[in-house]
Amino acid sequence: MKRLLFVFVLMFAIGFIQTTQGQFFEKLKKKTEEKVKSEGEKRVNDKVDEGVEKGYDEVEKGIENAGNESGDGTEDSTSTTKKSDDKKTNKDGEITSSDSGDDVKFSSSTQYDFVPGDRVIYFDDFSQDAVGDFPALWTANAPGEINTVSIAPGNWFNLNSTDGNYFYLNDIDFPKNFIIEFDIIPKTKGGRIAAGLLLYGETKRKEMDNGTAPGNGGIMISIEKQLWNTWGYKSGENEKITGKSDVKPVIAEKVNHVIIWVQGRRVRIYQDQSKVLDMPTNLYADVKLSRMCFRLSRGASCGSYITNLRITDAAPDMRSKLITEGKLVSYGIYFDVNKDVVKSESYGTLKEISKVLTDNPDVKIKIVGHTDSDGDDKSNLDLSKRRAASVKNVLVKEFGIDASRIETDGKGESEPVAKNDSVINKALNRRVEFIKL
């Protein structure tokens, strides 16, 4: 009987232990699953939070990069958009559909020191030419036409070939010191050369020259997707004066603003807010430049779109103009079309003006914006006032000029310096004036 009781107690104990262990492991399993689930949810939530934070960062970045826009106003001579929302290309790598990009906020660079002159010698944005036509003031031995593109406003001269010369028909009275600027969009199709700019010095003029050298003398500037090349040339000389640089070459299917500054025999090139080449002696002496041509080189060219060609004389004596004469007219302050955001290309001009103001601390000025007649009067007046205010803002924030020394105003299209009957006259009317008070 005792043995039977012992067996019964033993069996009960074993059953209790098994039940307790089962409950224990069941609870342990449930707790473990809950922990795993909790940690998994936490990881998911962390990823979501991380994505949200990243999204906020992108939104903030976009807000910081957004510029001010106006409605129906006018122009400017340098129209550059940084990226496209919906870019499409055809089989030739040419841009065909539209969407605009983001504004470029003002930034400074010690190497970006060019200052355009106060006299516009030449300007063409091809706005007088119909889309699909060859531009009226040019000739070529290769196909070309006026196009619009998706990544920037305005009309663009499509150098639609891989071999050919595109000449501006009229002579240009290049001074010894001048600056030539233009926007260029290289195509992707073809080799490494986007376009070559040839500046001619000739005694005998030919309307169409098929040669690869600039007449009797001049300079060839090769604008390439990998590097820059320059060749100073003169008939009778055995050698060319060469320059080369691989700093910030132009980018295909992007708007590149190229600036070429010639001072006597010296040639400097700027692109993407940087000085990319500086040749102290790149032109032969006694070569008087008089013609302009874009050349595409056989077998290597990809072709390009060109617009906003502008030539100004050498940098003005800003100190004398502002302090002595009391008025400085500037064509070296840049805005996008219908925008009031000061572009980075304006740095050299604003730096020089800030020096004059810093060296003359008692001088006060009024900044006055002017537009051409495109668009309605009210919008142009508002745009000119906002642009003047933006120039003041840069002088104060970037160069430390006391805000109390600067007044601003805008005249819109009401005070033209030339008739608004041609692209070059409109370019003359688009200006910023600094008036000594």
C-alpha positions in Angstrom: 0.0 0.0 0.0 2.8 2.3 0.9 4.6 1.4 -2.4 1.4 2.1 -4.4 1.0 5.5 -2.7 4.6 6.3 -3.4 4.2 5.5 -7.1 1.0 7.6 -7.3 2.8 10.6 -5.6 5.8 10.1 -8.0 3.5 10.1 -11.0 1.7 13.2 -9.8 5.0 15.0 -9.2 6.3 14.1 -12.7 3.0 15.3 -14.3 3.1 18.5 -12.3 6.7 19.2 -13.4 5.9 18.4 -17.1 2.9 20.7 -16.9 4.9 23.5 -15.3 7.7 23.1 -17.8 5.2 23.2 -20.6 3.6 26.3 -19.3 7.1 27.8 -18.7 8.3 27.1 -22.2 5.0 28.2 -23.7 5.3 31.5 -21.8 9.0 31.8 -22.8 8.1 31.1 -26.4 5.4 33.7 -26.3 7.6 36.3 -24.6 10.4 35.6 -27.1 8.0 36.1 -30.0 6.7 39.3 -28.5 10.3 40.6 -28.1 11.2 39.7 -31.7 8.1 41.3 -33.0 8.8 44.4 -30.9 12.3 44.7 -32.0 11.3 44.1 -35.6 8.7 46.8 -35.4 11.3 49.1 -33.8 13.6 48.4 -36.7 10.8 49.1 -39.2 9.9 52.3 -37.3 13.5 53.4 -37.2 13.7 52.9 -41.0 10.5 54.9 -41.4 11.8 57.7 -39.2 15.0 57.7 -41.1 13.2 58.0 -44.4 11.0 60.8 -43.0 14.0 62.7 -41.8 15.7 62.2 -45.1 12.5 63.5 -46.8 12.4 66.5 -44.6 16.1 67.2 -45.4 15.4 67.0 -49.1 12.4 69.4 -48.7 14.4 71.8 -46.7 17.2 71.6 -49.3 14.7 72.3 -52.1 13.2 75.3 -50.2 16.7 76.7 -49.7 17.5 76.4 -53.4 14.2 77.9 -54.6 14.5 81.5 -55.9 11.9 84.2 -56.3 9.8 84.2 -59.4 7.8 86.9 -61.1 5.0 86.6 -63.4 4.8 88.3 -66.8 7.9 90.5 -66.8 11.0 90.5 -69.0 14.1 88.8 -69.8 17.7 88.8 -69.2 20.7 88.2 -71.3 22.0 85.2 -69.3 19.3 82.5 -68.8 20.6 79.4 -67.1 18.6 76.5 -65.5 20.4 73.9 -63.6 18.3 70.7 -64.0 15.2 69.3 -65.8 12.3 67.6 -64.1 11.3 65.6 -67.2 14.1 65.5 -69.8 13.6 63.5 -73.0 16.0 63.1 -75.9 15.5 61.9 -79.5 17.7 59.4 -81.3 20.4 62.1 -81.9 20.7 62.9 -78.3 18.9 66.2 -78.7 16.6 67.5 -76.0 13.0 67.7 -77.1 10.6 68.1 -74.3 10.1 70.7 -71.5 10.3 71.4 -67.9 12.2 74.1 -66.0 14.8 73.7 -63.3 15.9 75.3 -60.0 17.4 78.7 -59.4 21.1 79.0 -58.7 21.6 81.0 -55.5 24.4 83.6 -55.3 27.8 82.3 -54.2 31.3 83.8 -54.2 34.5 82.6 -55.6 38.0 84.2 -55.4 38.8 82.8 -58.9 35.7 84.1 -60.5 37.0 87.7 -61.0 35.9 88.8 -64.4 34.0 92.1 -64.7 32.2 92.9 -68.0 32.6 96.4 -69.4 30.0 99.1 -69.5 29.7 99.0 -73.3 27.8 96.2 -75.1 29.5 95.6 -78.5 27.3 92.6 -79.6 24.4 90.6 -78.3 22.2 87.8 -79.7 19.8 85.5 -78.0 18.1 84.5 -81.4 14.8 85.8 -80.1 14.3 87.6 -83.5 14.5 84.3 -85.4 11.7 81.8 -85.8 12.0 78.3 -84.4 13.0 76.0 -87.2 14.7 78.7 -89.3 18.5 79.2 -89.8 19.4 82.5 -87.9 19.2 85.5 -90.2 22.5 87.1 -89.2 24.6 83.9 -89.6 25.8 81.7 -92.4 27.3 78.1 -92.5 28.5 75.3 -94.7 26.6 72.8 -92.5 23.0 72.4 -91.2 21.6 74.4 -88.3 18.4 75.9 -87.1 16.8 77.6 -84.1 15.3 75.3 -81.5 13.8 75.5 -78.0 15.1 73.1 -75.3 13.6 71.6 -72.2 16.1 72.6 -69.7 16.3 76.4 -70.3 14.1 79.2 -71.7 14.6 81.1 -75.0 15.7 80.3 -78.5 18.9 78.2 -79.1 21.0 78.0 -82.2 21.4 74.3 -82.9 24.8 73.6 -84.5 23.4 70.4 -86.0 26.5 68.9 -87.5 29.7 67.1 -86.7 31.7 69.1 -89.3 31.2 72.7 -90.4 31.8 76.4 -89.8 29.1 78.8 -88.5 29.9 82.4 -89.1 28.4 85.6 -87.8 27.9 87.6 -91.0 29.0 91.1 -89.8 32.4 92.3 -88.7 32.9 93.0 -85.1 35.2 95.8 -83.9 36.9 93.9 -81.1 38.9 96.2 -78.8 42.2 95.0 -77.4 40.4 94.2 -74.1 37.0 92.5 -74.3 34.9 89.7 -72.9 32.8 87.3 -74.9 30.1 85.2 -73.1 27.6 82.5 -74.2 25.5 79.6 -73.0 26.3 76.2 -74.5 24.5 72.9 -74.2 26.8 70.1 -75.7 25.0 67.1 -77.2 25.8 63.6 -76.2 26.1 62.1 -79.7 29.6 62.2 -81.3 33.1 62.6 -80.0 34.6 64.8 -77.3 34.4 68.3 -78.9 31.3 70.4 -78.2 32.3 73.3 -80.4 35.3 75.4 -81.3 35.1 79.2 -81.1 37.3 80.9 -83.8 38.1 84.6 -83.5 39.5 85.9 -86.8 41.9 88.7 -87.7 41.8 89.1 -91.5 42.9 91.7 -94.1 40.8 90.0 -96.8 37.3 89.2 -95.7 35.4 86.1 -96.9 31.8 85.6 -96.1 32.3 81.9 -95.8 35.7 80.3 -94.9 35.9 76.5 -94.9 39.3 76.4 -93.3 40.2 75.2 -89.8 42.4 78.1 -89.0 41.1 81.6 -88.3 42.1 83.4 -91.5 45.4 85.3 -91.4 45.6 85.2 -87.7 43.5 84.9 -84.5 42.7 82.3 -81.9 41.0 79.0 -81.8 39.3 77.9 -78.5 38.3 74.3 -78.3 35.3 73.7 -76.0 35.4 70.1 -75.1 33.7 67.6 -72.8 37.1 66.5 -71.4 39.3 69.6 -71.5 40.0 73.0 -73.0 42.5 73.8 -75.7 43.6 77.1 -77.2 45.7 77.9 -80.2 47.0 81.4 -81.0 47.6 81.5 -84.8 49.3 83.9 -87.3 49.9 83.3 -90.9 53.7 82.9 -91.6 54.5 81.7 -88.1 55.7 78.2 -87.8 54.2 77.4 -84.4 50.8 78.0 -82.7 50.7 79.4 -79.1 49.0 76.6 -77.3 47.1 76.4 -74.0 45.5 73.4 -72.3 43.4 72.7 -69.2 41.3 69.9 -67.8 39.6 72.0 -65.1 35.8 71.8 -65.2 35.1 71.0 -68.8 31.6 71.5 -70.2 28.9 68.9 -69.4 26.7 67.3 -72.0 23.0 68.1 -71.9 23.5 70.8 -69.3 23.6 74.6 -69.6 27.2 75.7 -69.4 28.0 79.5 -69.2 31.4 80.1 -70.8 33.3 83.4 -70.5 36.4 84.2 -72.5 38.3 87.3 -71.4 40.9 88.7 -73.8 43.3 91.4 -72.5 45.8 92.2 -75.2 47.6 88.9 -75.7 46.3 87.3 -72.5 43.3 84.9 -72.6 41.3 83.7 -69.6 38.4 81.3 -69.7 35.7 80.8 -67.0 33.1 78.1 -66.6 30.9 76.9 -63.8 31.9 79.9 -61.6 35.6 79.0 -61.8 38.6 80.1 -63.8 39.5 77.1 -65.9 42.4 78.5 -68.0 44.7 81.5 -67.9 47.3 82.0 -70.7 49.4 85.2 -70.2 50.5 85.1 -73.9 48.0 83.3 -76.1 47.6 85.7 -79.1 50.3 86.8 -81.5 51.1 90.5 -81.3 49.5 92.9 -83.9 46.5 90.6 -84.7 43.4 92.7 -84.8 40.3 90.5 -84.3 37.3 91.2 -86.4 35.1 88.1 -87.0 33.5 85.3 -85.0 32.8 81.7 -86.0 31.8 78.5 -84.3 33.5 75.4 -85.8 32.6 71.7 -85.4 35.6 69.5 -86.1 35.2 66.5 -88.5 34.8 63.1 -86.8 35.1 64.4 -83.2 32.3 66.9 -82.7 29.1 66.2 -80.9 27.4 69.4 -81.9 25.9 72.0 -79.5 23.1 74.5 -78.8 24.3 78.1 -78.4 22.5 81.2 -77.1 23.0 84.5 -75.1 26.1 85.5 -77.0 27.4 88.8 -75.6 30.5 90.8 -76.2 31.4 93.7 -73.9 34.5 95.9 -73.7 37.1 95.8 -71.0 36.2 96.3 -67.3 35.3 99.9 -66.5 37.1 102.1 -64.0 34.4 101.6 -61.4 36.1 104.0 -58.9 36.2 106.8 -61.4 32.7 106.2 -62.8 31.0 106.1 -59.4 33.1 108.5 -57.3 34.1 111.1 -59.9 31.3 110.9 -62.5 28.7 109.9 -59.9 27.1 107.1 -62.0 28.1 103.6 -62.9 26.1 101.6 -65.5 26.6 97.8 -65.1 25.9 95.0 -67.5 27.8 92.6 -65.2 25.0 91.7 -62.8 23.1 88.6 -63.9 19.6 87.3 -63.3 17.5 84.4 -64.8 14.5 85.3 -66.9 11.8 87.0 -64.9 13.7 86.3 -61.7 15.4 88.6 -59.1 18.0 86.1 -57.7 21.5 87.5 -58.3 23.5 84.8 -60.1 27.1 83.8 -59.2 28.5 85.2 -62.4 27.9 88.6 -60.8 30.6 88.1 -58.2 33.4 90.0 -59.9 31.3 93.1 -60.6 29.9 93.2 -57.1 33.3 92.6 -55.5 34.7 95.6 -57.3 31.8 97.8 -56.3 32.1 96.7 -52.7 35.8 97.7 -52.8 34.9 101.2 -54.0 32.4 101.5 -51.2 34.7 100.1 -48.6 37.5 102.6 -49.6 35.0 105.5 -49.6 33.1 104.9 -46.3 31.2 108.3 -46.6 29.7 107.6 -50.0 26.1 106.6 -50.2 24.5 105.1 -53.4 21.2 104.3 -55.0 20.8 101.1 -56.9 18.3 101.3 -59.8 17.1 98.4 -61.9 16.0 98.7 -65.5 14.4 96.3 -67.9 13.6 96.3 -71.6 10.0 96.6 -73.0 9.1 92.9 -73.2 6.2 92.1 -70.9 3.8 94.5 -69.3 4.8 97.8 -67.6 3.6 96.8 -64.2 5.4 93.5 -64.0 8.6 95.1 -65.4 8.5 97.9 -62.8 8.0 95.4 -60.0 10.8 93.1 -61.3 13.3 96.0 -61.6 12.6 97.1 -58.0 13.1 93.5 -56.7 16.3 93.1 -58.6 17.7 96.3 -57.2 16.8 95.2 -53.7 18.5 91.8 -54.3 21.7 93.5 -55.4 21.7 95.6 -52.2 21.1 92.4 -50.2 24.2 90.7 -51.7 26.4 93.8 -51.0 25.2 93.9 -47.4 25.3 90.2 -46.6 28.2 88.9 -48.7 30.5 92.0 -48.7 29.6 93.7 -45.4 28.5 97.0 -46.7 26.3 99.0 -44.3 22.7 98.8 -45.4 22.0 102.4 -44.4 24.4 103.5 -47.2 22.3 102.0 -49.9 18.9 103.0 -51.3 17.1 101.0 -54.1 14.6 101.8 -56.8 13.4 100.4 -60.1 12.4 102.1 -63.3 11.1 99.1 -65.3 11.1 100.0 -69.0 10.5 103.7 -68.5 14.0 105.0 -69.0 15.5 103.1 -72.0 19.0 104.1 -73.3 18.2 102.6 -76.7 15.1 101.8 -78.8 13.6 98.4 -78.0 13.7 97.4 -81.6 16.5 94.8 -81.7 18.0 92.2 -79.4 21.2 94.2 -78.9 19.2 97.4 -78.0 17.1 95.4 -75.5 20.3 94.1 -74.0 21.5 97.7 -73.6 18.3 98.6 -71.7 18.6 95.6 -69.3 21.0 97.1 -66.8 21.7 98.0 -63.2 22.8 101.6 -62.3 24.7 102.7 -59.3 24.1 106.4 -58.5 26.2 108.4 -56.0 24.0 110.3 -53.6 
